[in-house]
Amino acid sequence: MSEALRGKLAGAPAAELRYRATLAFYRLWQTVGGPAYVDEIKFWEGILRTGTALVFDPKVRAIAVPAELRRCVVELATEFHGLPRLLEVGSGPLSLLAGAVDEGLCTVVAVDPLARLYRQLLDRHGIAYPIRPRVGLGERLTQVFPQASFDLVYSSNALDHTRSPRRCLEHMCQILRPGGFLLLEGLVREGTAEHWKGLHQHDLLSEHGHLVHFDRAGRRTELTHGLPLVSITEHVSLFRERGIEAFGYELPAGMLPDAPWNWQFRPWYTLLFRRAA
């Protein structure tokens, strides 16, 4: 290690040192065949460094809460007293559900494989956010939480980042109580849109009340087939109609409205299920 680098590290805050050490670990892991997390980390590092002002706007937070989730909370409120308990799978560092916490709609527990590093990034940039994720893989939820321990499970544009979306859904069903709600949403066919690079190894879309998967060879699988789920609502709209104005979805400065990579005009699926008894 050079003297200049040693001096720079010696003067760095503890949060900075933790972040650098963790980032070095993920880089090393990726070089030996681990998940392609580094691009995701650098994306969020850029967002947290320059683009967090809107996430503290109460109106922006409120509109980011899915309308379907609000309806679920109302329905659950008629069944028991107390706040519903929600698990968000793949939250990233800036959960879309901060507004739900602000309004006291539910308690939110968020999990993400990169949660440790995301917490370090939040600390590094001095960001106090109401939802701080804990480490957890969607494919291993039952190793972290008891069965039937949540009233709602939610995942937004994250299942396409996982190794096995089907395995994630199986675990979601196990930790969701009978009668609870599962809400899934995301950009349609992210694998194709991102040219099957990095974490984007799945094409997901909604079809006839199911979440459907296509791999890069075009093989089709109904991911929700055979699971104890009853389809409640399904719809597809343009992303810009979803109402998310921040949280990592900010348009880069100078992007033309008709740019082919402008996700504002890409289809966005929403699927709501209720877990069967």
VMD Tcl script that draws the C-alpha trace (Angstrom):
set ca {
  {0.00 0.00 0.00}
  {1.39 3.39 -0.96}
  {2.09 6.01 1.68}
  {-0.42 8.36 0.01}
  {-3.20 5.76 0.14}
  {-2.29 4.79 3.71}
  {-2.53 8.43 4.73}
  {-5.87 8.88 3.00}
  {-7.33 5.82 4.71}
  {-5.97 6.89 8.09}
  {-7.92 10.13 7.84}
  {-11.14 8.60 6.53}
  {-14.21 8.37 8.80}
  {-15.16 4.94 10.12}
  {-18.25 4.78 7.89}
  {-16.05 5.38 4.83}
  {-13.63 2.63 5.82}
  {-16.42 0.13 6.39}
  {-17.92 0.95 2.99}
  {-14.60 0.59 1.17}
  {-13.85 -2.73 2.86}
  {-17.29 -4.14 2.06}
  {-17.13 -2.93 -1.55}
  {-13.72 -4.60 -1.94}
  {-15.23 -7.85 -0.68}
  {-18.06 -7.75 -3.24}
  {-15.61 -6.96 -6.04}
  {-13.46 -9.93 -5.08}
  {-16.49 -12.20 -4.74}
  {-17.72 -11.20 -8.21}
  {-14.35 -11.97 -9.79}
  {-14.55 -15.56 -8.51}
  {-18.09 -16.14 -9.76}
  {-20.27 -14.46 -7.16}
  {-23.34 -12.33 -7.96}
  {-22.82 -9.27 -10.16}
  {-23.50 -6.85 -7.32}
  {-20.83 -4.23 -8.06}
  {-22.80 -2.33 -10.73}
  {-25.83 -2.25 -8.43}
  {-23.70 -0.89 -5.60}
  {-22.17 1.82 -7.76}
  {-25.61 2.80 -9.08}
  {-26.91 3.36 -5.56}
  {-23.73 5.10 -4.47}
  {-24.35 7.65 -7.22}
  {-28.01 8.09 -6.26}
  {-27.25 8.57 -2.57}
  {-24.47 11.01 -3.35}
  {-26.51 13.30 -5.60}
  {-30.21 12.46 -5.75}
  {-31.89 12.06 -2.38}
  {-33.65 15.42 -1.93}
  {-37.00 14.23 -3.30}
  {-37.21 11.17 -1.05}
  {-37.72 13.51 1.92}
  {-40.68 15.27 0.26}
  {-43.84 13.98 2.02}
  {-45.87 14.18 -1.20}
  {-43.28 12.18 -3.14}
  {-43.19 9.58 -0.38}
  {-46.98 9.34 -0.21}
  {-47.51 8.83 -3.93}
  {-44.82 6.13 -4.05}
  {-46.89 3.90 -1.75}
  {-48.82 1.54 -4.05}
  {-52.58 2.12 -4.13}
  {-53.09 -1.64 -3.81}
  {-51.14 -1.68 -0.57}
  {-53.34 1.06 0.86}
  {-56.44 -0.97 0.03}
  {-54.95 -4.06 1.65}
  {-54.23 -2.14 4.84}
  {-57.84 -0.92 4.99}
  {-59.13 -4.46 4.55}
  {-56.77 -5.89 7.14}
  {-57.80 -3.17 9.60}
  {-61.32 -4.62 9.63}
  {-59.98 -8.03 10.67}
  {-57.84 -7.18 13.69}
  {-56.61 -4.31 15.80}
  {-53.06 -3.06 15.49}
  {-50.79 -2.24 12.58}
  {-50.35 -4.88 9.88}
  {-46.83 -6.26 9.64}
  {-45.24 -6.01 6.18}
  {-42.10 -7.57 4.77}
  {-40.45 -5.89 1.77}
  {-38.16 -8.17 -0.23}
  {-35.36 -6.48 -2.16}
  {-35.87 -2.97 -0.82}
  {-32.55 -1.43 -1.78}
  {-31.33 1.43 0.45}
  {-34.37 3.66 -0.28}
  {-37.57 1.70 0.21}
  {-40.65 2.96 -1.63}
  {-42.63 2.50 1.59}
  {-41.26 5.39 3.65}
  {-44.62 7.10 3.15}
  {-46.41 4.10 4.65}
  {-44.26 4.45 7.76}
  {-44.85 8.21 7.85}
  {-48.61 7.68 7.75}
  {-48.62 4.81 10.23}
  {-50.19 2.40 7.73}
  {-48.10 -0.59 8.75}
  {-44.82 -1.65 10.28}
  {-42.22 -2.38 7.62}
  {-39.38 -4.88 7.80}
  {-37.13 -4.71 4.73}
  {-34.58 -7.27 3.56}
  {-31.96 -7.08 0.84}
  {-28.85 -9.16 0.10}
  {-26.81 -5.94 0.08}
  {-28.38 -4.49 3.22}
  {-25.13 -4.27 5.18}
  {-23.47 -2.21 2.46}
  {-26.60 -0.09 1.95}
  {-26.65 0.81 5.63}
  {-22.99 1.78 5.34}
  {-23.80 3.96 2.31}
  {-26.62 5.70 4.18}
  {-24.27 6.38 7.09}
  {-21.50 7.49 4.71}
  {-23.78 10.17 3.25}
  {-25.43 11.11 6.54}
  {-28.90 9.98 5.41}
  {-31.41 9.20 8.15}
  {-34.07 7.04 6.46}
  {-37.06 5.55 8.29}
  {-36.57 2.06 6.82}
  {-33.15 0.46 7.15}
  {-32.86 -2.95 5.48}
  {-31.54 -6.05 7.13}
  {-29.60 -8.76 5.35}
  {-31.79 -11.39 3.75}
  {-32.14 -13.39 0.55}
  {-35.56 -13.94 -0.97}
  {-34.66 -17.60 -1.48}
  {-33.94 -18.03 2.25}
  {-36.63 -16.02 4.00}
  {-37.71 -18.92 6.21}
  {-34.20 -19.04 7.66}
  {-34.74 -15.50 8.96}
  {-38.46 -15.29 9.79}
  {-41.00 -17.71 11.28}
  {-43.69 -19.10 9.04}
  {-46.92 -17.09 8.77}
  {-45.30 -14.11 10.54}
  {-46.35 -11.31 8.15}
  {-49.70 -9.88 7.06}
  {-48.31 -8.45 3.82}
  {-45.33 -9.24 1.63}
  {-44.22 -6.75 -1.01}
  {-41.55 -6.74 -3.68}
  {-41.00 -3.97 -6.22}
  {-38.83 -4.46 -9.30}
  {-36.50 -6.80 -7.41}
  {-37.38 -10.39 -8.30}
  {-35.56 -10.15 -11.62}
  {-32.34 -9.56 -9.62}
  {-32.58 -12.88 -7.76}
  {-31.08 -16.24 -8.61}
  {-34.46 -17.98 -8.42}
  {-37.67 -15.90 -8.53}
  {-39.73 -19.07 -8.06}
  {-37.84 -20.02 -4.90}
  {-38.36 -16.47 -3.59}
  {-42.10 -16.76 -4.14}
  {-42.21 -20.10 -2.33}
  {-40.54 -18.54 0.70}
  {-42.79 -15.48 0.53}
  {-45.82 -17.77 0.72}
  {-44.39 -19.55 3.74}
  {-43.76 -16.44 5.82}
  {-47.11 -14.89 4.77}
  {-50.01 -15.80 7.01}
  {-53.17 -17.35 5.53}
  {-55.41 -14.51 4.38}
  {-52.44 -12.18 4.01}
  {-51.60 -10.27 0.84}
  {-48.70 -10.59 -1.59}
  {-48.08 -7.54 -3.81}
  {-45.61 -7.78 -6.70}
  {-44.71 -5.05 -9.17}
  {-41.94 -4.22 -11.59}
  {-40.76 -3.37 -15.06}
  {-41.76 -5.90 -17.72}
  {-38.98 -8.00 -19.29}
  {-36.01 -6.44 -17.52}
  {-33.65 -9.16 -18.74}
  {-34.29 -8.27 -22.36}
  {-34.30 -4.51 -21.70}
  {-30.92 -4.73 -19.94}
  {-29.47 -7.11 -22.54}
  {-29.14 -9.88 -19.93}
  {-26.28 -8.07 -18.22}
  {-25.32 -8.25 -14.56}
  {-28.16 -9.15 -12.21}
  {-30.80 -8.94 -14.97}
  {-31.13 -12.63 -15.85}
  {-34.93 -12.96 -15.89}
  {-37.79 -11.64 -17.99}
  {-40.88 -11.24 -15.78}
  {-44.40 -10.20 -16.75}
  {-47.99 -10.68 -15.63}
  {-50.33 -12.90 -17.60}
  {-53.83 -14.14 -16.69}
  {-53.29 -13.63 -12.97}
  {-49.85 -15.25 -12.86}
  {-46.31 -13.97 -12.66}
  {-44.68 -15.43 -15.77}
  {-40.97 -16.00 -16.34}
  {-39.00 -16.24 -19.57}
  {-35.32 -17.11 -19.54}
  {-32.87 -15.88 -22.16}
  {-33.59 -18.96 -24.28}
  {-37.28 -18.05 -24.38}
  {-38.50 -20.85 -22.09}
  {-41.74 -19.89 -20.32}
  {-42.71 -20.74 -16.72}
  {-45.69 -19.65 -14.64}
  {-43.89 -18.79 -11.41}
  {-47.04 -18.58 -9.27}
  {-48.56 -21.83 -10.56}
  {-49.20 -24.32 -7.77}
  {-48.62 -21.84 -4.96}
  {-51.33 -21.18 -2.35}
  {-52.22 -17.83 -3.90}
  {-55.49 -16.41 -5.18}
  {-55.18 -13.65 -7.78}
  {-56.99 -10.46 -6.71}
  {-55.92 -7.79 -9.21}
  {-53.62 -7.58 -12.20}
  {-52.80 -4.66 -14.44}
  {-50.06 -3.31 -16.67}
  {-49.45 0.39 -17.28}
  {-46.61 2.66 -18.28}
  {-44.09 3.19 -15.50}
  {-44.71 6.96 -15.48}
  {-48.32 6.25 -14.44}
  {-47.10 4.48 -11.30}
  {-46.16 7.86 -9.79}
  {-42.64 7.11 -8.55}
  {-40.59 10.30 -8.79}
  {-37.42 9.35 -6.92}
  {-35.98 6.35 -5.02}
  {-33.50 5.51 -7.79}
  {-35.89 6.15 -10.69}
  {-34.77 9.71 -11.35}
  {-34.14 10.41 -15.03}
  {-30.53 11.37 -15.81}
  {-30.02 15.01 -16.74}
  {-30.23 15.52 -20.46}
  {-32.09 12.29 -21.25}
  {-34.38 12.81 -24.24}
  {-38.05 11.84 -23.71}
  {-37.93 9.42 -26.63}
  {-34.63 7.78 -25.64}
  {-35.01 3.98 -26.02}
  {-33.73 3.42 -22.48}
  {-36.21 5.87 -20.91}
  {-38.02 3.63 -18.43}
  {-40.83 6.19 -17.99}
  {-42.43 4.71 -21.12}
  {-41.81 1.05 -20.34}
  {-44.62 -1.26 -19.17}
  {-44.94 -1.86 -15.43}
  {-46.84 -4.87 -14.04}
  {-48.76 -5.05 -10.78}
  {-50.05 -8.30 -9.30}
  {-51.94 -8.65 -6.02}
  {-52.60 -12.05 -4.47}
  {-54.16 -13.31 -1.28}
  {-52.72 -16.33 0.44}
  {-55.17 -19.19 0.64}
  {-55.96 -20.76 3.99}
}
mol new
graphics top color blue
foreach p $ca { graphics top sphere $p radius 0.5 }
foreach p [lrange $ca 0 end-1] q [lrange $ca 1 end] { graphics top cylinder $p $q radius 0.2 }
display resetview
